[in-house]
Amino acid sequence: MSLPSVNKTESSEYKIKKNVVGKIRELTESFPEKNSAMIPAMHLIQDEFGWLPDQAIRELADILKVAPNKIYGVASFYSMFNLKPVGKYHIQVCRNVSCQLMGAKNVIEHLSKKLNIQPGETTEDNKYSISQVECLGSCGTAPVMMINDKYYENLTEQKVDEIIKTLQ
């Protein structure tokens, strides 16, 4: 499996900053094997760029002495990692069974209509992105969405409208 090319151009724009590389190297020293630092290192990179650019993935692979595909495999498994740029407000809507039974499909459709984008897309102003995720671990309060790192539960169309209004 090769890395997807999500960058139109490769440049130093996505080179990991020296202080972050230093933090990653410190992390590797705190684990018995370098690649055990992969997930925390990926978080550091995503904190820097807002997503995991191909160039940064390759650079991390060099630091950890693993194939880039190993990092890509981890990144594509966990919904907390973004392999393409997302908007300022990354809206992730749970699509698992509990949420589906409680109206997640309506939430997604309402968001798509309100923001004029579909899941997997970002608004032209880069303000909002919508993603469907497999589970947010809040089945008892379904339907659920997470915007950046904040959970919103027991959603209705009215609640979604109120939430979006606070972001504008």
Contact map, one row per residue, 1 for C-alpha under 8 A:
111000000000000000000000000000000000000000000000000000000000000000001000000000000000000000000000000000000000000000000000000000000000000000000000000000000000000000000000
111100000000000000000000000000000000000000000000000000000000000000001000000000000000000000000000000000000000000000000000000000000000000000000000000000000000000000000000
111110000000000000000000000000000000000000000000000001000000000000011001000000000000000000000000000000000000000000000000000000000000000000000000000000000000000000000000
011111000000000000000000000000000000000000000000000001000000000000000000000000000000000000000000000000000000000000000000000000000000000000000000000000000000000000000000
001111110000000000000000000000000000000000000000000001000000000000000000000000000000000000000000000000000000000000000000000000000000000000000000000000000000000000000000
000111110000000000000000000000000000000000000000000011000000000000000000000000000011000000000000000000000000000000000000000000000000000000000000000000000000000000000000
000011111100000000000000000000000000000000000000000011000000000000000000000000000000000000000000000000000000000000000000000000000000000000000000000000000000000000000000
000011111100000000000000000000000000000000000000000000000000000000000000000000000000000000000000000000000000000000000000000000000000000000000000000000000000000000000000
000000111110000000000000000000000000000000000000000000000000000000000000000000000000000000000000000000000000000000000000000000000000000000000000000000000000000000000000
000000111111110000000000000000000000000000000000000000100000000000000000000000000000000000000000000000000000000000000000000000000000000000000000000000000000000000000000
000000001111111000000000000000000000000000000000000000000000000000000000000000000000000000000000000000000000000000000000000000000000000000000000000000000000000000000000
000000000111111000000000000000000000000000000000000000000000000000000000000000000000000000000000000000000000000000000000000000000000000000000000000000000000000000000000
000000000111111000000000000000000000000000000000000000000000000000000000000000000000000000000000000000000000000000000000000000000000000000000000000000000000000000000000
000000000111111100000000000000000000000000000000100010110000000000000000000000000000000000000000000000000000000000000000000000000000000000000000000000000000000000000000
000000000011111110000000000000000000000000000000000000110010000000000000000000000000000000000000000000000000000000000000000000000000000000000000000000000000000000000000
000000000000011111011000000000000000000000001001000000010010000000000000000000000000000000000000000000000000000000000000000000000000000000000000000000000000000000000000
000000000000001111111000000000000000000000000000000000000000000000000000000000000000000000000000000000000000000000000000000000000000000000000000000000000000000000000000
000000000000000111111100000000000000000000000000000000000000000000000000000000000000000000000000000000000000000000000000000000000000000000000000000000000000000000000000
000000000000000011111110000000000000000000000000000000000000000000000000000000000000000000000000000000000000000000000000000000000000000000000000000000000000000000000000
000000000000000111111111000000000000000000011000000000000000000000000000000000000000000000000000000000000000000000000000000000000000000000000000000000000000000000000000
000000000000000111111111100000000000000000000000000000000000000000000000000000000000000000000000000000000000000000000000000000000000000000000000000000000000000000000000
000000000000000001111111110000000000000000000000000000000000000000000000000000000000000000000000000000000000000000000000000000000000000000000000000000000000000000000000
000000000000000000111111111000000000000000000000000000000000000000000000000000000000000000000000000000000000000000000000000000000000000000000000000000000000000000000000
000000000000000000011111111100000000100010010000000000000000000000000000000000000000000000000000000000000000000000000000000000000000000000000000000000000000000000000000
000000000000000000001111111110000000000000000000000000000000001000000000000000000000000000000000000000000000000000000000000000000000000000000000000000000000000000000000
000000000000000000000111111111000000000000000000000000000000000000000000000000000000000000000000000000000000000000000000000000000000000000000000000000000000000000000000
000000000000000000000011111111100000100110000000000000000000000000000000000000000000000000000000000000000000000000000000000000000000000000000000000000000000000000000000
000000000000000000000001111111111111100000000000000000000000000100000000000000000000000000000000000000000000000000000000000000000000000000000000000000000000000000000000
000000000000000000000000111111110100000000000000000000000000000000000000000000000000000000000000000000000000000000000000000000000000000000000000000000000000000000000000
000000000000000000000000011111110000000000000000000000000000000000000000000000000000000000000000000000000000000000000000000000000000000000000000000000000000000000000000
000000000000000000000000001111111101100000000000000000000000000000000000000000000000000000000000000000000000000000000000000000000000000000000000000000000000000000000000
000000000000000000000000000111111101000000000000000000000000000000000000000000000000000000000000000000000000000000000000000000000000000000000000000000000000000000000000
000000000000000000000000000100111111100000000000000000000000000000000000000000000000000000000000000000000000000000000000000000000000000000000000000000000000000000000000
000000000000000000000000000110111111110000000000000000000000000110000000000000000000000000000000000000000000000000000000000000000000000000000000000000000000000000000000
000000000000000000000000000100001111110000000000000000000000000111000000000000000000000000000000000000000000000000000000000000000000000000000000000000000000000000000000
000000000000000000000000000100111111111000000000000000000000000000000000000000000000000000000000000000000000000000000000000000000000000000000000000000000000000000000000
000000000000000000000001001100101111111110000000000000000000000100000000000000000000000000000000000000000000000000000000000000000000000000000000000000000000000000000000
000000000000000000000000000000000111111111000000000000000000000100000010000000000000000000000000000000000000000000000000000000000000000000000000000000000000000000000000
000000000000000000000000000000000001111111100000000000000000000000000000010000000000000000000000000000000000000000000000000000000000000000000000000000000000000000000000
000000000000000000000000001000000000111111110000000000000000000000000000000000000000000000000000000000000000000000000000000000000000000000000000000000000000000000000000
000000000000000000000001001000000000111111111000000000000001000000000000000000000000000000000000000000000000000000000000000000000000000000000000000000000000000000000000
000000000000000000000000000000000000011111111100000100000000000000000000000000001000000000000000000000000000000000000000000000000000000000000000000000000000000000000000
000000000000000000000000000000000000001111111110000000000000000000000000000000001000000000000000000000000000000000000000000000000000000000000000000000000000000000000000
000000000000000000010001000000000000000111111111000000000000000000000000000000000000000000000000000000000000000000000000000000000000000000000000000000000000000000000000
000000000000000100010000000000000000000011111111111100010000000000000000000000000000000000000000000000000000000000000000000000000000000000000000000000000000000000000000
000000000000000000000000000000000000000001111111111100000000000000000000000000001100000000000000000000000000000000000000000000000000000000000000000000000000000000000000
000000000000000000000000000000000000000000111111111000000000000000000000000000000000000000000000000000000000000000000000000000000000000000000000000000000000000000000000
000000000000000100000000000000000000000000011111111000000000000000000000000000000000000000000000000000000000000000000000000000000000000000000000000000000000000000000000
000000000000010000000000000000000000000000001111111110000000000000000000000000000000000000000000000000000000000000000000000000000000000000000000000000000000000000000000
000000000000000000000000000000000000000000001111111100000000000000000000000000000100110000000000000000000000000000000000000000000000000000000000000000000000000000000000
000000000000000000000000000000000000000000001111111110000000000000000000000000001111110000000000000000000000000000000000000000000000000000000000000000000000000000000000
000000000000000000000000000000000000000001001100111111011000000000000000000000001111000000000000000000000000000000000000000000000000000000000000000000000000000000000000
000001100000010000000000000000000000000000000000101111111000000000000000000000000011000000000000000000000000000000000000000000000000000000000000000000000000000000000000
001111100000000000000000000000000000000000000000000111111100000000000000000000000000000000000000000000000000000000000000000000000000000000000000000000000000000000000000
000000000100011000000000000000000000000000000000000011111110000000000000000000000000000000000000000000000000000000000000000000000000000000000000000000000000000000000000
000000000000011100000000000000000000000000001000000111111111000000000000000000000000000000000000000000000000000000000000000000000000000000000000000000000000000000000000
000000000000000000000000000000000000000000000000000111111111100000010011000000000000000000000000000000000000000000000000000000000000000000000000000000000000000000000000
000000000000000000000000000000000000000000000000000001111111110000010000000000000000000000000000000000000000000000000000000000000000000000000000000000000000000000000000
000000000000001100000000000000000000000000000000000000111111111000000000000000000000000000000000000000000000000000000000000000000000000000000000000000000000000000000000
000000000000000000000000000000000000000010000000000000011111111100010000000000000000000000000000000000000000000000000000000000000000000000000000000000000000000000000000
000000000000000000000000000000000000000000000000000000001111111111110010000000000000000000000000000000000000000000000000000000000000000000000000000000000000000000000000
000000000000000000000000000000000000000000000000000000000111111111100000000000000000000000000000000000000000000000000000000000000000000000000000000000000000000000000000
000000000000000000000000100000000000000000000000000000000011111110000000000000000000000000000000000000000000000000000000000000000000000000000000000000000000000000000000
000000000000000000000000000100000110110000000000000000000001111111000000000000000000000000000000000000000000000000000000000000000000000000000000000000000000000000000000
000000000000000000000000000000000110000000000000000000000000111111100000000000000000000000000000000000000000000000000000000000000000000000000000000000000000000000000000
000000000000000000000000000000000010000000000000000000000000110111110110000000000000000000000000000000000000000000000000000000000000000000000000000000000000000000000000
000000000000000000000000000000000000000000000000000000000000110011111110000000000000000000000000000000000000000000000000000000000000000000000000000000000000000000000000
001000000000000000000000000000000000000000000000000000001101100001111111000000000000000000000000000000000000000000000000000000000000000000000000000000000000000000000000
111000000000000000000000000000000000000000000000000000000000000000111111100000000000000000000000000000000000000000000000000000000000000000000000000000000000000000000000
000000000000000000000000000000000000000000000000000000000000000001111111110000000000000000000000000000000000000000000000000000000000000000000000000000000000000000000000
000000000000000000000000000000000000010000000000000000001000100001111111111000000000000000000000000000000000000000000000000000000000000000000000000000000000000000000000
001000000000000000000000000000000000000000000000000000001000000000011111111100000000000000000000000000000000000000000000000000000000000000000000000000000000000000000000
000000000000000000000000000000000000000000000000000000000000000000001111111110000000000000000000000000000000000000000000000000000000000000000000000000000000000000000000
000000000000000000000000000000000000001000000000000000000000000000000111111111000000000000000000000000000000000000000000000000000000000000000000000000000000000000000000
000000000000000000000000000000000000000000000000000000000000000000000011111111101110000000000000000000000000000000000000000000000000000000000000000000000000000000000000
000000000000000000000000000000000000000000000000000000000000000000000001111111101010000000000000000000000000000000000000000000000000000000000000000000000000000000000000
000000000000000000000000000000000000000000000000000000000000000000000000111111100000000000000000000000000000000000000000000000000000000000000000000000000000000000000000
000000000000000000000000000000000000000000000000000000000000000000000000011111111000000000000000000000000000000000000000000000000000000000000000000000000000000000000000
000000000000000000000000000000000000000000000000000000000000000000000000001111111100000000000000000000000000000000000000000000000000110000000000000000000000000000000000
000000000000000000000000000000000000000000000000000000000000000000000000000001111100000000000000000000000000000000000000000000000000000000000000000000000000000000000000
000000000000000000000000000000000000000001100100001100000000000000000000001101111110000000000000000000000000000000000000000000000000000000000000000000000000000000000000
000000000000000000000000000000000000000000000100011100000000000000000000001000111111110000000000000000000000000000000000000000000000000000000000000000000000000000000000
000001000000000000000000000000000000000000000000001110000000000000000000001100001111100000000000000000000000000000000000000000000000000000000000000000000000000000000000
000001000000000000000000000000000000000000000000001110000000000000000000000000000111110000000000000000000000000000000000000000000000000000000000000000000000000000000000
000000000000000000000000000000000000000000000000011000000000000000000000000000000111111000000000000000000000000000000000000000000000000000000000000000000000000000000000
000000000000000000000000000000000000000000000000011000000000000000000000000000000101111111000000000000000000000000000000010001011000000000000000000000000000000000000000
000000000000000000000000000000000000000000000000000000000000000000000000000000000000111111000000000000000000000000000000011001111000000000000000000000000000000000000000
000000000000000000000000000000000000000000000000000000000000000000000000000000000000011111000000000000000000000000000000000001111000000000000000000000000000000000000000
000000000000000000000000000000000000000000000000000000000000000000000000000000000000011111100000000000000000000000000000000000111000000000000000001100000000000000000000
000000000000000000000000000000000000000000000000000000000000000000000000000000000000011111110000000000000000000000000000000000011110000000000000011100000000000000000000
000000000000000000000000000000000000000000000000000000000000000000000000000000000000000011111000000000000000000000000000000000011110000000000000111100000000000000000000
000000000000000000000000000000000000000000000000000000000000000000000000000000000000000001111100000000000000000000000000000000000111100000000000111000000000000000000000
000000000000000000000000000000000000000000000000000000000000000000000000000000000000000000111110000000010011000000000000000000000111100000000001110000000000000000000000
000000000000000000000000000000000000000000000000000000000000000000000000000000000000000000011111001000010000000000000000000000000001111100000011100000000000000000000000
000000000000000000000000000000000000000000000000000000000000000000000000000000000000000000001111101100011000000000000000000000000001111000000000000000000000000000000000
000000000000000000000000000000000000000000000000000000000000000000000000000000000000000000000111111100000000000000000000000000000000111000000000000000000000000000000000
000000000000000000000000000000000000000000000000000000000000000000000000000000000000000000000011111110000000000000000000000000000000000000000000000000000000000000000000
000000000000000000000000000000000000000000000000000000000000000000000000000000000000000000000001111111000000000000000000000000000000000000110110000000000000000000000000
000000000000000000000000000000000000000000000000000000000000000000000000000000000000000000000111111111110000000000000000000000000000000000100111000000000000000000000000
000000000000000000000000000000000000000000000000000000000000000000000000000000000000000000000011111111111000000000000000000000000000000000000010000000000000000000000000
000000000000000000000000000000000000000000000000000000000000000000000000000000000000000000000000111111110000000000000000000000000000000000000000000000000000000000000000
000000000000000000000000000000000000000000000000000000000000000000000000000000000000000000000000011111110000000000000000000000000000000000000110000000000000000000000000
000000000000000000000000000000000000000000000000000000000000000000000000000000000000000000000000001111111110000000000000000000000000000000000110000000000000000000000000
000000000000000000000000000000000000000000000000000000000000000000000000000000000000000000001110001111111111000000000000000000000000000000000111000000000000000000000000
000000000000000000000000000000000000000000000000000000000000000000000000000000000000000000000010000100111111100000000000000000000000000000000000000000000000000000000000
000000000000000000000000000000000000000000000000000000000000000000000000000000000000000000000000000000111111110000000000000000000000000000000000000000000000100000000000
000000000000000000000000000000000000000000000000000000000000000000000000000000000000000000001000000000111111111000000000000000000000000000000010000000000011100100000000
000000000000000000000000000000000000000000000000000000000000000000000000000000000000000000001000000000011111111100000010000000000000000000000000000000000000000000000000
000000000000000000000000000000000000000000000000000000000000000000000000000000000000000000000000000000001111111110000000000000000000000000000000000000000000000000000000
000000000000000000000000000000000000000000000000000000000000000000000000000000000000000000000000000000000111111111000000000000000000000000000000000000000000100000000000
000000000000000000000000000000000000000000000000000000000000000000000000000000000000000000000000000000000011111111110000000000000100000000000000000000000000000100000000
000000000000000000000000000000000000000000000000000000000000000000000000000000000000000000000000000000000001111111111110000000000100000000000000000000000000000000000000
000000000000000000000000000000000000000000000000000000000000000000000000000000000000000000000000000000000000111111111000000000000000000000000000000000000000000000000000
000000000000000000000000000000000000000000000000000000000000000000000000000000000000000000000000000000000000011111110000000000000000000000000000000000000000000000000000
000000000000000000000000000000000000000000000000000000000000000000000000000000000000000000000000000000000000001111111000001000010000000000000000000000000000000000000000
000000000000000000000000000000000000000000000000000000000000000000000000000000000000000000000000000000000000001111111100001000000000000000000000000000000000000000000000
000000000000000000000000000000000000000000000000000000000000000000000000000000000000000000000000000000000000000110111110111000001100000000000000000000000000000000000000
000000000000000000000000000000000000000000000000000000000000000000000000000000000000000000000000000000000000000100011111100000000100000000000000000000000000000000000000
000000000000000000000000000000000000000000000000000000000000000000000000000000000000000000000000000000000001000100001111100000001111000000000000000000000000000000000000
000000000000000000000000000000000000000000000000000000000000000000000000000000000000000000000000000000000000000000000111110000001111000000000000000000000000000000000000
000000000000000000000000000000000000000000000000000000000000000000000000000000000000000000000000000000000000000000001111111000001110000000000000000000000000000000000000
000000000000000000000000000000000000000000000000000000000000000000000000000000000000011000000000000000000000000000001001111101111100000000000000000000000000000000000000
000000000000000000000000000000000000000000000000000000000000000000000000000000000000001000000000000000000000000000111000111111111000000000000000000000000000000000000000
000000000000000000000000000000000000000000000000000000000000000000000000000000000000000000000000000000000000000000000000011111100000000000000000000000000000000000000000
000000000000000000000000000000000000000000000000000000000000000000000000000000000000000000000000000000000000000000000000001111110000000000000000000000000000000000000000
000000000000000000000000000000000000000000000000000000000000000000000000000000000000011100000000000000000000000000000000011111111000000000000000000000000000000000000000
000000000000000000000000000000000000000000000000000000000000000000000000000000000000001110000000000000000000000000000000011111111000000000000000000000000000000000000000
000000000000000000000000000000000000000000000000000000000000000000000000000000000000011111100000000000000000000000100000011011111100000000000000000000000000000000000000
000000000000000000000000000000000000000000000000000000000000000000000000000000000000011111100000000000000000000000001011111001111110000000000000000000000000000000000000
000000000000000000000000000000000000000000000000000000000000000000000000000000000000000001111000000000000000001100001111110000011111000000000000000000000000000000000000
000000000000000000000000000000000000000000000000000000000000000000000000000000000000000001111000000000000000000000000011100000001111100000000000000000000000000000000000
000000000000000000000000000000000000000000000000000000000000000000000000000000000000000000011110000000000000000000000011000000000111110000000000000000000000000000000000
000000000000000000000000000000000000000000000000000000000000000000000000000000100000000000011111000000000000000000000000000000000011111100000000000000000000000000000000
000000000000000000000000000000000000000000000000000000000000000000000000000000100000000000000111000000000000000000000000000000000001111100000000000000000000000000000000
000000000000000000000000000000000000000000000000000000000000000000000000000000000000000000000111000000000000000000000000000000000000111111000000000000000000000000000000
000000000000000000000000000000000000000000000000000000000000000000000000000000000000000000000100000000000000000000000000000000000000111111100001110000000000000000000000
000000000000000000000000000000000000000000000000000000000000000000000000000000000000000000000000000000000000000000000000000000000000001111100000000000000000000000000000
000000000000000000000000000000000000000000000000000000000000000000000000000000000000000000000000000000000000000000000000000000000000001111111101000000001000000000000000
000000000000000000000000000000000000000000000000000000000000000000000000000000000000000000000000011000000000000000000000000000000000000111111111000000000000000000000000
000000000000000000000000000000000000000000000000000000000000000000000000000000000000000000000000010000000000000000000000000000000000000001111100000000000000000000000000
000000000000000000000000000000000000000000000000000000000000000000000000000000000000000000000000000000000000000000000000000000000000000001111111000000001100000000000000
000000000000000000000000000000000000000000000000000000000000000000000000000000000000000000000000011001110000000000000000000000000000000001111111000000001110000000000000
000000000000000000000000000000000000000000000000000000000000000000000000000000000000000000000100011101110010000000000000000000000000000000101111100000001110000000000000
000000000000000000000000000000000000000000000000000000000000000000000000000000000000000000001100001000010000000000000000000000000000000101101111110000111110000000000000
000000000000000000000000000000000000000000000000000000000000000000000000000000000000000000111100000000000000000000000000000000000000000100000011111000111010000000000000
000000000000000000000000000000000000000000000000000000000000000000000000000000000000000001111000000000000000000000000000000000000000000100000001111111110000000000000000
000000000000000000000000000000000000000000000000000000000000000000000000000000000000000011110000000000000000000000000000000000000000000000000000111111110000000000000000
000000000000000000000000000000000000000000000000000000000000000000000000000000000000000011100000000000000000000000000000000000000000000000000000011111000000000000000000
000000000000000000000000000000000000000000000000000000000000000000000000000000000000000000000000000000000000000000000000000000000000000000000000011111100000000000000000
000000000000000000000000000000000000000000000000000000000000000000000000000000000000000000000000000000000000000000000000000000000000000000000000011111110000000000000000
000000000000000000000000000000000000000000000000000000000000000000000000000000000000000000000000000000000000000000000000000000000000000000000001111011111000000000000000
000000000000000000000000000000000000000000000000000000000000000000000000000000000000000000000000000000000000000000000000000000000000000000000001111001111110000000000000
000000000000000000000000000000000000000000000000000000000000000000000000000000000000000000000000000000000000000000000000000000000000000001001111100000111110000000000000
000000000000000000000000000000000000000000000000000000000000000000000000000000000000000000000000000000000000000000000000000000000000000000001111000000011111000000000000
000000000000000000000000000000000000000000000000000000000000000000000000000000000000000000000000000000000010000000000000000000000000000000000111100000011111101100000000
000000000000000000000000000000000000000000000000000000000000000000000000000000000000000000000000000000000010000000000000000000000000000000000000000000000111111100000000
000000000000000000000000000000000000000000000000000000000000000000000000000000000000000000000000000000000110010000000000000000000000000000000000000000000011111110000000
000000000000000000000000000000000000000000000000000000000000000000000000000000000000000000000000000000000000000000000000000000000000000000000000000000000001111111000000
000000000000000000000000000000000000000000000000000000000000000000000000000000000000000000000000000000000000000000000000000000000000000000000000000000000011111111100000
000000000000000000000000000000000000000000000000000000000000000000000000000000000000000000000000000000000010001000000000000000000000000000000000000000000011111111110000
000000000000000000000000000000000000000000000000000000000000000000000000000000000000000000000000000000000000000000000000000000000000000000000000000000000000111111111000
000000000000000000000000000000000000000000000000000000000000000000000000000000000000000000000000000000000000000000000000000000000000000000000000000000000000011111111100
000000000000000000000000000000000000000000000000000000000000000000000000000000000000000000000000000000000000000000000000000000000000000000000000000000000000001111111110
000000000000000000000000000000000000000000000000000000000000000000000000000000000000000000000000000000000000000000000000000000000000000000000000000000000000000111111111
000000000000000000000000000000000000000000000000000000000000000000000000000000000000000000000000000000000000000000000000000000000000000000000000000000000000000011111111
000000000000000000000000000000000000000000000000000000000000000000000000000000000000000000000000000000000000000000000000000000000000000000000000000000000000000001111111
000000000000000000000000000000000000000000000000000000000000000000000000000000000000000000000000000000000000000000000000000000000000000000000000000000000000000000111111
000000000000000000000000000000000000000000000000000000000000000000000000000000000000000000000000000000000000000000000000000000000000000000000000000000000000000000011111
